[in-house]
Amino acid sequence: MTTLAIAHNLFLTREERYRVYDGEPVQTVGASLPVWWKGVTTSEPGVEVFCLYILRRVGDILSIKSTNEGYIINLPIGDKWEPLSDEMWKSLTKDQQELWYRNHEPSPSVDDLKDIKDGGREWLAFRQLQNITKNKKLLDVIHFVEIKPIEILLESLT
């Protein structure tokens, strides 16, 4: 089977991160790095491609879709659940704690883009596997997406 792995790197200002969180679509230019592989043969080194990304908060499914100009990334709202009190957590056995965490493990969401002081992480990373058919052949496409604060990019340039 042939696989296409695409690394996506986007950098947003604080204003853009919060606009997406507030439900406004945000357009930005980001870099994608596609690499093909089949068995032990790859197209490395990949060639970085700058393209248009549209980030939006639509529905409850995390998804990435290609367009003629780039990609649309749908970021869901995070799961809402109340954390256990320290007392309750400590009363659980190790197995019960692991089971609780597995059932309440946070999924990547638009909430992660908020500032740390607001309950976010200021960045978001996720991967998504897709199966597509191209020229009557089944292909695996793996997207690795990282959305980070623009300050990280600016600091790397100095």
C-alpha positions, -999 to +999 in steps of 0.1 A: +000+000+000+012+035-008+010+061+019+011+099+018+022+115+051+016+153+053+030+174+081+011+207+085+026+236+105+005+267+112+013+297+134-015+319+147-016+352+166-034+353+199-062+372+182-066+345+155-066+317+181-094+333+200-113+342+168-114+305+159-124+296+195-152+322+193-165+305+161-151+328+134-133+311+105-097+322+102-076+321+070-039+318+073-009+307+053+008+276+066+034+250+055+026+215+045+053+189+039+041+159+019+061+127+018+051+096-001+062+061+008+057+026-002+076-002+016+111+012+021+110+037-008+101+074+001+100+107-017+122+122+010+134+148+013+100+163+010+094+197-005+077+223+018+045+238+002+030+271+015-007+271+011-040+285+025-056+271+056-091+278+068-096+270+104-131+268+117-151+256+146-178+235+130-196+205+146-180+181+170-157+162+147-120+170+142-113+168+105-090+180+077-101+184+041-080+194+011-091+221-013-076+235-045-057+262-025-048+242+007-069+228+035-099+233+057-095+222+093-126+218+115-119+221+152-146+208+176-154+222+210-138+202+237-156+176+258-172+191+289-169+171+321-163+179+357-130+168+372-130+146+403-122+161+436-088+152+451-106+133+478-126+112+453-095+106+430-075+094+460-103+070+470-100+052+436-077+022+431-050+025+405-071+004+380-101+026+386-080+058+381-067+044+348-102+035+337-116+069+346-088+087+327-093+065+296-130+074+296-124+111+302-091+116+283-093+150+266-096+150+228-079+176+207-102+206+203-104+243+197-103+248+235-066+239+234-059+271+214-068+293+244-041+308+266-030+286+295-045+311+320-079+305+303-077+267+305-060+260+272-026+251+260-020+278+234-013+251+208-029+221+192-014+189+177-033+160+163-030+133+136-057+120+113-057+089+091-078+090+059-083+064+031-087+077-004-090+062-038-068+078-065-066+063-100-085+032-088-059+026-061-065+028-023-041+052-005-035+059+031-031+096+039-018+106+074-021+142+084+001+155+112-012+189+122+005+214+146-010+248+153+012+270+175+015+306+186+032+328+161+057+339+188+073+305+185+080+310+149+092+346+154+116+335+182+131+309+158+139+335+133+161+356+155 
